[in-house]
């Protein structure tokens, strides 16, 4: 199960708080769907976080999603 993002500070606006809490407590049975949901949350939260870390996290997550999709497509072709 993917844990919710831990934030160091309080949300500055109600909209930001809602975005932070939007990720469902229950996760999808498919890890790819979970990762895509997490990516959407990180992208939405990125403007409200400081520094380069959000961009790095988003890039890692995008690469992981692309790799899983590529591996699944290759597996389907072999089947």
MOPAC internal coordinates of N, CA, C and O (Angstrom, degrees):
PM7 1SCF
backbone

  N    0.0000 0     0.00 0     0.00 0    0    0    0
  C    1.4523 1     0.00 0     0.00 0    1    0    0
  C    1.5249 1   108.53 1     0.00 0    2    1    0
  O    1.2310 1   120.18 1   -43.70 1    3    2    1
  N    1.2805 1   117.27 1   136.30 1    3    2    1
  C    1.4529 1   122.66 1   178.33 1    5    3    2
  C    1.5183 1   108.57 1   -81.50 1    6    5    3
  O    1.2310 1   121.06 1   -50.63 1    7    6    5
  N    1.3219 1   115.59 1   129.37 1    7    6    5
  C    1.4552 1   120.34 1   178.09 1    9    7    6
  C    1.5249 1   109.62 1   -80.54 1   10    9    7
  O    1.2310 1   121.08 1   -28.23 1   11   10    9
  N    1.3006 1   115.53 1   151.77 1   11   10    9
  C    1.4656 1   119.24 1   175.25 1   13   11   10
  C    1.5146 1   109.56 1   -66.19 1   14   13   11
  O    1.2310 1   121.26 1   -27.40 1   15   14   13
  N    1.3070 1   115.20 1   152.60 1   15   14   13
  C    1.4623 1   121.73 1   178.01 1   17   15   14
  C    1.5219 1   109.06 1   -63.16 1   18   17   15
  O    1.2310 1   120.08 1   -44.81 1   19   18   17
  N    1.3048 1   117.45 1   135.19 1   19   18   17
  C    1.4621 1   122.02 1   176.07 1   21   19   18
  C    1.5200 1   107.36 1   -94.37 1   22   21   19
  O    1.2310 1   120.81 1   -54.96 1   23   22   21
  N    1.3104 1   116.05 1   125.04 1   23   22   21
  C    1.4615 1   121.46 1  -177.91 1   25   23   22
  C    1.5132 1   109.79 1  -105.90 1   26   25   23
  O    1.2310 1   120.80 1   -39.26 1   27   26   25
  N    1.3185 1   116.07 1   140.74 1   27   26   25
  C    1.4562 1   120.52 1  -176.86 1   29   27   26
  C    1.5278 1   112.34 1   -77.81 1   30   29   27
  O    1.2310 1   119.93 1   154.04 1   31   30   29
  N    1.3057 1   117.75 1   -25.96 1   31   30   29
  C    1.4616 1   120.10 1  -177.34 1   33   31   30
  C    1.5172 1   111.88 1  -127.57 1   34   33   31
  O    1.2310 1   121.55 1    -7.86 1   35   34   33
  N    1.3053 1   114.64 1   172.14 1   35   34   33
  C    1.4589 1   119.77 1   178.10 1   37   35   34
  C    1.5242 1   109.68 1   -74.86 1   38   37   35
  O    1.2310 1   121.20 1   -26.58 1   39   38   37
  N    1.3223 1   115.31 1   153.42 1   39   38   37
  C    1.4621 1   120.66 1   175.41 1   41   39   38
  C    1.5192 1   108.57 1   -63.37 1   42   41   39
  O    1.2310 1   121.06 1   -39.86 1   43   42   41
  N    1.3214 1   115.57 1   140.14 1   43   42   41
  C    1.4612 1   120.03 1  -178.89 1   45   43   42
  C    1.5213 1   112.54 1   -82.50 1   46   45   43
  O    1.2310 1   120.70 1   154.55 1   47   46   45
  N    1.3287 1   116.26 1   -25.45 1   47   46   45
  C    1.4637 1   120.46 1   180.00 1   49   47   46
  C    1.5215 1   108.99 1  -136.34 1   50   49   47
  O    1.2310 1   120.87 1   -16.31 1   51   50   49
  N    1.3305 1   115.95 1   163.69 1   51   50   49
  C    1.4657 1   120.63 1   176.26 1   53   51   50
  C    1.5272 1   110.27 1   -63.47 1   54   53   51
  O    1.2310 1   120.59 1   143.98 1   55   54   53
  N    1.3291 1   116.47 1   -36.02 1   55   54   53
  C    1.4701 1   120.61 1   178.84 1   57   55   54
  C    1.5273 1   110.97 1   -61.68 1   58   57   55
  O    1.2310 1   120.51 1   136.88 1   59   58   57
  N    1.3163 1   116.63 1   -43.12 1   59   58   57
  C    1.4629 1   120.66 1   178.93 1   61   59   58
  C    1.5316 1   110.39 1   -64.99 1   62   61   59
  O    1.2310 1   120.15 1   139.05 1   63   62   61
  N    1.3180 1   117.31 1   -40.95 1   63   62   61
  C    1.4680 1   120.75 1   177.95 1   65   63   62
  C    1.5169 1   110.62 1   -62.16 1   66   65   63
  O    1.2310 1   120.50 1   137.83 1   67   66   65
  N    1.3239 1   116.64 1   -42.17 1   67   66   65
  C    1.4628 1   120.03 1   178.30 1   69   67   66
  C    1.5211 1   111.41 1   -63.59 1   70   69   67
  O    1.2310 1   120.30 1   138.91 1   71   70   69
  N    1.3227 1   117.04 1   -41.09 1   71   70   69
  C    1.4630 1   121.01 1   178.17 1   73   71   70
  C    1.5201 1   110.69 1   -61.88 1   74   73   71
  O    1.2310 1   120.83 1   138.09 1   75   74   73
  N    1.3134 1   116.03 1   -41.91 1   75   74   73
  C    1.4603 1   120.32 1  -179.59 1   77   75   74
  C    1.5237 1   111.70 1   -63.23 1   78   77   75
  O    1.2310 1   120.59 1   145.67 1   79   78   77
  N    1.3104 1   116.47 1   -34.33 1   79   78   77
  C    1.4654 1   120.85 1  -176.31 1   81   79   78
  C    1.5180 1   113.66 1   -93.36 1   82   81   79
  O    1.2310 1   120.13 1   178.18 1   83   82   81
  N    1.3176 1   117.35 1    -1.82 1   83   82   81
  C    1.4535 1   121.41 1  -174.18 1   85   83   82
  C    1.5343 1   113.46 1   -67.54 1   86   85   83
  O    1.2310 1   120.13 1   149.46 1   87   86   85
  N    1.3278 1   117.36 1   -30.54 1   87   86   85
  C    1.4560 1   120.19 1  -177.63 1   89   87   86
  C    1.5176 1   109.17 1   -64.64 1   90   89   87
  O    1.2310 1   120.55 1   -54.94 1   91   90   89
  N    1.3166 1   116.56 1   125.06 1   91   90   89
  C    1.4598 1   122.24 1  -177.68 1   93   91   90
  C    1.5200 1   111.24 1   -59.92 1   94   93   91
  O    1.2310 1   121.09 1   -35.91 1   95   94   93
  N    1.3160 1   115.52 1   144.09 1   95   94   93
  C    1.4590 1   120.36 1   175.94 1   97   95   94
  C    1.5251 1   110.22 1   -69.36 1   98   97   95
  O    1.2310 1   120.76 1   148.00 1   99   98   97
  N    1.3222 1   116.16 1   -32.00 1   99   98   97
  C    1.4560 1   119.68 1   175.94 1  101   99   98
  C    1.5123 1   108.37 1   -90.69 1  102  101   99
  O    1.2310 1   120.94 1   -34.84 1  103  102  101
  N    1.3075 1   115.80 1   145.16 1  103  102  101
  C    1.4484 1   119.56 1  -178.40 1  105  103  102
  C    1.5105 1   110.48 1  -112.95 1  106  105  103
  O    1.2310 1   121.33 1   -20.23 1  107  106  105
  N    1.2943 1   115.06 1   159.77 1  107  106  105
  C    1.4506 1   122.66 1   178.76 1  109  107  106
  C    1.5206 1   109.51 1   -70.23 1  110  109  107
  O    1.2310 1   120.23 1   -25.86 1  111  110  109
  N    1.3284 1   117.16 1   154.14 1  111  110  109
  C    1.4611 1   121.21 1   178.62 1  113  111  110
  C    1.5324 1   110.70 1   -68.75 1  114  113  111
  O    1.2310 1   119.84 1   159.12 1  115  114  113
  N    1.3067 1   117.90 1   -20.88 1  115  114  113
  C    1.4553 1   122.26 1  -178.05 1  117  115  114
  C    1.5261 1   109.97 1   -98.43 1  118  117  115
  O    1.2310 1   120.50 1   -57.21 1  119  118  117
  N    1.3293 1   116.65 1   122.79 1  119  118  117
  C    1.4623 1   121.17 1  -178.03 1  121  119  118
  C    1.5240 1   111.42 1   -60.11 1  122  121  119
  O    1.2310 1   119.88 1   146.60 1  123  122  121
  N    1.3178 1   117.84 1   -33.40 1  123  122  121
  C    1.4654 1   120.42 1  -179.40 1  125  123  122
  C    1.5240 1   110.52 1   -63.59 1  126  125  123
  O    1.2310 1   120.05 1   138.15 1  127  126  125
  N    1.3132 1   117.50 1   -41.85 1  127  126  125
  C    1.4669 1   120.39 1   176.98 1  129  127  126
  C    1.5308 1   110.81 1   -64.00 1  130  129  127
  O    1.2310 1   120.52 1   140.36 1  131  130  129
  N    1.3414 1   116.61 1   -39.64 1  131  130  129
  C    1.4671 1   120.17 1   177.35 1  133  131  130
  C    1.5272 1   111.10 1   -61.97 1  134  133  131
  O    1.2310 1   120.83 1   135.00 1  135  134  133
  N    1.3270 1   116.02 1   -45.00 1  135  134  133
  C    1.4607 1   119.95 1  -179.53 1  137  135  134
  C    1.5184 1   111.92 1   -64.45 1  138  137  135
  O    1.2310 1   120.14 1   141.15 1  139  138  137
  N    1.3138 1   117.33 1   -38.85 1  139  138  137
  C    1.4632 1   120.44 1   178.09 1  141  139  138
  C    1.5295 1   110.81 1   -65.50 1  142  141  139
  O    1.2310 1   120.29 1   141.26 1  143  142  141
  N    1.3183 1   117.05 1   -38.74 1  143  142  141
  C    1.4649 1   120.55 1   176.01 1  145  143  142
  C    1.5156 1   111.69 1   -64.43 1  146  145  143
  O    1.2310 1   120.82 1   138.92 1  147  146  145
  N    1.3239 1   116.04 1   -41.08 1  147  146  145
  C    1.4554 1   121.02 1   177.98 1  149  147  146
  C    1.5267 1   110.49 1   -65.15 1  150  149  147
  O    1.2310 1   120.45 1   139.28 1  151  150  149
  N    1.3300 1   116.75 1   -40.72 1  151  150  149
  C    1.4651 1   120.94 1   177.32 1  153  151  150
  C    1.5261 1   110.51 1   -59.86 1  154  153  151
  O    1.2310 1   120.48 1   134.74 1  155  154  153
  N    1.3217 1   116.68 1   -45.26 1  155  154  153
  C    1.4654 1   120.04 1   178.90 1  157  155  154
  C    1.5262 1   111.11 1   -59.13 1  158  157  155
  O    1.2310 1   120.39 1   139.93 1  159  158  157
  N    1.3324 1   116.87 1   -40.07 1  159  158  157
  C    1.4679 1   120.33 1   178.98 1  161  159  158
  C    1.5225 1   110.46 1   -66.21 1  162  161  159
  O    1.2310 1   120.10 1   135.42 1  163  162  161
  N    1.3295 1   117.41 1   -44.58 1  163  162  161
  C    1.4610 1   120.08 1  -179.90 1  165  163  162
  C    1.5218 1   112.06 1   -62.89 1  166  165  163
  O    1.2310 1   120.46 1   138.74 1  167  166  165
  N    1.3261 1   116.73 1   -41.26 1  167  166  165
  C    1.4677 1   120.54 1   179.22 1  169  167  166
  C    1.5248 1   110.19 1   -63.48 1  170  169  167
  O    1.2310 1   120.58 1   137.14 1  171  170  169
  N    1.3340 1   116.49 1   -42.86 1  171  170  169
  C    1.4628 1   120.00 1  -179.71 1  173  171  170
  C    1.5316 1   111.90 1   -66.34 1  174  173  171
  O    1.2310 1   120.35 1   145.32 1  175  174  173
  N    1.3285 1   116.93 1   -34.68 1  175  174  173
  C    1.4589 1   121.09 1  -177.69 1  177  175  174
  C    1.5237 1   113.68 1   -84.97 1  178  177  175
  O    1.2310 1   119.84 1   161.28 1  179  178  177
  N    1.3201 1   117.91 1   -18.72 1  179  178  177
  C    1.4643 1   122.14 1  -173.39 1  181  179  178
  C    1.5340 1   114.16 1   -52.43 1  182  181  179
  O    1.2310 1   119.03 1   135.22 1  183  182  181
  N    1.3390 1   119.45 1   -44.78 1  183  182  181
  C    1.4716 1   118.37 1  -178.50 1  185  183  182
  C    1.5282 1   113.42 1   -63.55 1  186  185  183
  O    1.2310 1   120.28 1   161.64 1  187  186  185
  N    1.3216 1   117.07 1   -18.36 1  187  186  185
  C    1.4646 1   120.85 1  -176.26 1  189  187  186
  C    1.5183 1   112.49 1   -98.27 1  190  189  187
  O    1.2310 1   120.38 1   178.11 1  191  190  189
  N    1.3265 1   116.89 1    -1.89 1  191  190  189
  C    1.4633 1   121.33 1   178.37 1  193  191  190
  C    1.5205 1   108.81 1  -107.51 1  194  193  191
  O    1.2310 1   120.79 1   -27.63 1  195  194  193
  N    1.2890 1   116.10 1   152.37 1  195  194  193
  C    1.4589 1   119.77 1  -175.43 1  197  195  194
  C    1.5256 1   110.79 1   -99.88 1  198  197  195
  O    1.2310 1   121.10 1   -23.90 1  199  198  197
  N    1.3072 1   115.49 1   156.10 1  199  198  197
  C    1.4493 1   121.84 1   174.25 1  201  199  198
  C    1.5135 1   113.50 1    84.62 1  202  201  199
  O    1.2310 1   121.69 1     9.27 1  203  202  201
  N    1.3228 1   114.38 1  -170.73 1  203  202  201
  C    1.4544 1   121.49 1  -175.71 1  205  203  202
  C    1.5252 1   111.99 1   -91.29 1  206  205  203
  O    1.2310 1   119.17 1   167.17 1  207  206  205
  N    1.3045 1   119.19 1   -12.83 1  207  206  205
  C    1.4559 1   122.42 1  -175.31 1  209  207  206
  C    1.5238 1   113.80 1   -54.55 1  210  209  207
  O    1.2310 1   118.45 1   134.13 1  211  210  209
  N    1.3398 1   120.56 1   -45.87 1  211  210  209
  C    1.4737 1   118.65 1  -179.99 1  213  211  210
  C    1.5252 1   112.45 1   -57.12 1  214  213  211
  O    1.2310 1   120.02 1   138.45 1  215  214  213
  N    1.3210 1   117.57 1   -41.55 1  215  214  213
  C    1.4630 1   120.85 1  -179.47 1  217  215  214
  C    1.5298 1   110.87 1   -64.43 1  218  217  215
  O    1.2310 1   120.56 1   140.13 1  219  218  217
  N    1.3273 1   116.53 1   -39.87 1  219  218  217
  C    1.4667 1   120.95 1   178.60 1  221  219  218
  C    1.5248 1   110.14 1   -64.70 1  222  221  219
  O    1.2310 1   120.20 1   133.56 1  223  222  221
  N    1.3328 1   117.23 1   -46.44 1  223  222  221
  C    1.4619 1   121.27 1   179.29 1  225  223  222
  C    1.5243 1   111.03 1   -60.43 1  226  225  223
  O    1.2310 1   120.45 1   136.47 1  227  226  225
  N    1.3208 1   116.74 1   -43.53 1  227  226  225
  C    1.4662 1   121.59 1  -179.86 1  229  227  226
  C    1.5234 1   110.14 1   -62.62 1  230  229  227
  O    1.2310 1   120.08 1   136.42 1  231  230  229
  N    1.3296 1   117.46 1   -43.58 1  231  230  229
  C    1.4651 1   120.42 1   179.34 1  233  231  230
  C    1.5204 1   111.76 1   -64.16 1  234  233  231
  O    1.2310 1   119.79 1   137.55 1  235  234  233
  N    1.3408 1   118.00 1   -42.45 1  235  234  233
  C    1.4665 1   120.58 1   177.03 1  237  235  234
  C    1.5226 1   110.98 1   -60.33 1  238  237  235
  O    1.2310 1   120.86 1   136.27 1  239  238  237
  N    1.3083 1   115.96 1   -43.73 1  239  238  237
  C    1.4548 1   120.31 1  -178.08 1  241  239  238
  C    1.5282 1   111.33 1   -67.14 1  242  241  239
  O    1.2310 1   120.26 1   138.36 1  243  242  241
  N    1.3158 1   117.10 1   -41.64 1  243  242  241
  C    1.4694 1   120.18 1   176.50 1  245  243  242
  C    1.5263 1   111.01 1   -60.80 1  246  245  243
  O    1.2310 1   120.73 1   137.77 1  247  246  245
  N    1.3402 1   116.22 1   -42.23 1  247  246  245
  C    1.4643 1   119.71 1   179.05 1  249  247  246
  C    1.5233 1   111.20 1   -63.77 1  250  249  247
  O    1.2310 1   120.14 1   139.64 1  251  250  249
  N    1.3209 1   117.33 1   -40.36 1  251  250  249
  C    1.4651 1   120.92 1   178.76 1  253  251  250
  C    1.5290 1   110.97 1   -63.29 1  254  253  251
  O    1.2310 1   120.44 1   135.94 1  255  254  253
  N    1.3205 1   116.76 1   -44.06 1  255  254  253
  C    1.4630 1   121.48 1   178.80 1  257  255  254
  C    1.5233 1   110.37 1   -61.58 1  258  257  255
  O    1.2310 1   120.64 1   133.38 1  259  258  257
  N    1.3233 1   116.39 1   -46.62 1  259  258  257
  C    1.4695 1   120.51 1   179.48 1  261  259  258
  C    1.5242 1   111.15 1   -60.96 1  262  261  259
  O    1.2310 1   120.34 1   139.25 1  263  262  261
  N    1.3242 1   116.96 1   -40.75 1  263  262  261
  C    1.4699 1   121.07 1  -179.97 1  265  263  262
  C    1.5273 1   111.04 1   -64.74 1  266  265  263
  O    1.2310 1   120.32 1   135.23 1  267  266  265
  N    1.3161 1   117.00 1   -44.77 1  267  266  265
  C    1.4668 1   120.65 1   178.95 1  269  267  266
  C    1.5169 1   110.08 1   -62.67 1  270  269  267
  O    1.2310 1   120.26 1   135.29 1  271  270  269
  N    1.3338 1   117.11 1   -44.71 1  271  270  269
  C    1.4691 1   120.00 1   178.96 1  273  271  270
  C    1.5220 1   111.16 1   -62.14 1  274  273  271
  O    1.2310 1   120.24 1   139.52 1  275  274  273
  N    1.3290 1   117.15 1   -40.48 1  275  274  273
  C    1.4575 1   121.16 1   179.34 1  277  275  274
  C    1.5323 1   111.05 1   -65.04 1  278  277  275
  O    1.2310 1   120.35 1   135.75 1  279  278  277
  N    1.3234 1   116.94 1   -44.25 1  279  278  277
  C    1.4543 1   120.95 1   179.28 1  281  279  278
  C    1.5275 1   111.72 1   -64.75 1  282  281  279
  O    1.2310 1   120.53 1   140.01 1  283  282  281
  N    1.3092 1   116.60 1   -39.99 1  283  282  281
  C    1.4729 1   120.00 1   178.95 1  285  283  282
  C    1.5224 1   110.95 1   -66.76 1  286  285  283
  O    1.2310 1   120.62 1   140.60 1  287  286  285
  N    1.3364 1   116.42 1   -39.40 1  287  286  285
  C    1.4679 1   119.54 1   178.53 1  289  287  286
  C    1.5225 1   109.95 1   -64.77 1  290  289  287
  O    1.2310 1   119.67 1   138.76 1  291  290  289
  N    1.3225 1   118.23 1   -41.24 1  291  290  289
  C    1.4681 1   121.86 1   178.88 1  293  291  290
  C    1.5187 1   110.37 1   -65.00 1  294  293  291
  O    1.2310 1   120.32 1   141.29 1  295  294  293
  N    1.3137 1   116.99 1   -38.71 1  295  294  293
  C    1.4669 1   121.43 1   178.45 1  297  295  294
  C    1.5228 1   111.20 1   -64.69 1  298  297  295
  O    1.2310 1   120.54 1   139.29 1  299  298  297
  N    1.3228 1   116.58 1   -40.71 1  299  298  297
  C    1.4680 1   120.49 1   178.28 1  301  299  298
  C    1.5304 1   111.03 1   -64.07 1  302  301  299
  O    1.2310 1   120.62 1   139.69 1  303  302  301
  N    1.3346 1   116.42 1   -40.31 1  303  302  301
  C    1.4670 1   120.07 1   179.75 1  305  303  302
  C    1.5223 1   110.86 1   -63.95 1  306  305  303
  O    1.2310 1   120.07 1   146.07 1  307  306  305
  N    1.3345 1   117.47 1   -33.93 1  307  306  305
  C    1.4583 1   121.29 1  -178.62 1  309  307  306
  C    1.5225 1   111.89 1   -77.73 1  310  309  307
  O    1.2310 1   120.10 1   157.90 1  311  310  309
  N    1.3086 1   117.42 1   -22.10 1  311  310  309
  C    1.4690 1   121.04 1  -178.30 1  313  311  310
  C    1.4900 1   113.45 1   -74.86 1  314  313  311
  O    1.2310 1   120.10 1   180.00 1  315  314  313

